[in-house]
């Protein structure tokens, strides 16, 4: 993509870098794209599900397991976990954990919308 500028009657051309401060090259027919298999989880997504499956076997607290195994803050872990359990490929990787987490999230959301705590029974 070229931008045509006029300075005192002379035409000058500037590349797309002038308009694009992040230096992202434009898509051309020569650009190759990498397609990931939609059925395969990324390594960090598998690690999140693995920690969720087995943290209670080796650690006293979940926060300790998250920091030791993933070297992430618990808030980052939970944000990533909620993104991962929405994916179908996570369900194919570990169906028991994913279904348990989806059910727990659905229960918490329902309780919150009804104005009660999760531990109190529904009316």
N, C-alpha and C positions, 0 to 999 in steps of 0.2 A: 504494500500500500504506500503510495507516494503522495506527498502533499506538495502542491505547486504554490510557490510563494513568489511575489513580484517585488523586487527592490530596484527602484529607479529605472524601470523599463526592462531590466534583465530578469529572465526566469531562473529561478533556483529551485532545486529539488532537495527535499529533506527526507530522510528515511522514516520509517514508522517509529524509530526510537525517539524522535523528537516529540511525537504525540503519545508515546507510551513510556512513562518514566520507570515502569517495572521491568522493562526490557523483555517482554514476553513476545516471542516471534509469532508472526501471523500463521494461521493454518494454511498450508499449501498442499498440493497434490503429492508432494514428495515427503510430507510428514507421515511418519509411521505411528500407528497407535497400537497399544498393547491391550488386548482384551483378557481380563481375568476370568477364570472359570467361576460362574456364579455359585457353584456348589461348594467352593472351597473357602474356608474362613482364613483370614489373615492370621499371622502368628500371634500378634497381640490379642486378637479376639479369642483365639483358642486358649491363651494363657489366662484371660479373664474368666472364662468358663471353668477352667481347671481349678483356679483358686476358689471359685464359688462352690465347686463340687467338694473340695477336700480340705478347706481351711481348718475345720474343726478337728481334724485328725492330728495335726501337729502343733497348732498354736492355741493359746488361751483366748486371745481376742482376734476378731476379724481384722481390725485395723493393723495389728502387728503382722498378720499374714499378708495383707495387701502391700504394706511397706517393704516387707522382706522379699516377697516373691516377685512383685512387679515394679518396685521402686517408684511408686506413684503415690500421690495423696489420695486418701479415701474418697474425697469429693470427685476427683477425676475418674477414679475407678467406677464409682456408682453411675456417673454420667455415661461412661463408655458401656457399662453393663446394660443399662436400660436401652441404649442404642442397639447393642448386639442381640438382645433377646427378641427384638422385633423382626429380626431377619430369619427367613426360612432356612437358610443354610446353617444357622446356629441350631435350629430344631433338628436338622439331620445330623449334626455333630454330637449333640448330647440332649436327647429329647426329655429325659427325666428332669434334669436341672432347668431347662428352658421352660417346660410346662409348669414346674413348681414356681418359678420366679414370675411367670405371667399370671398365674393364679393368685399369688400373694399380692402382686401389684393391682390386679383387678379388685381384690378384696379391700385393699387400702383405699383405692379410689372411690369405691362404692360407699365405704364407711365415711369418708370425708364428705362426699356429696350429700349424705343423709344426716350429717351433723353429729356423728357419734365417733367414739374411738373404735379401733379395730377389735379390742378385747371385749367390748360390750356386745351382747347379742342384738340382732335386729328385732324391731317391734313387729 
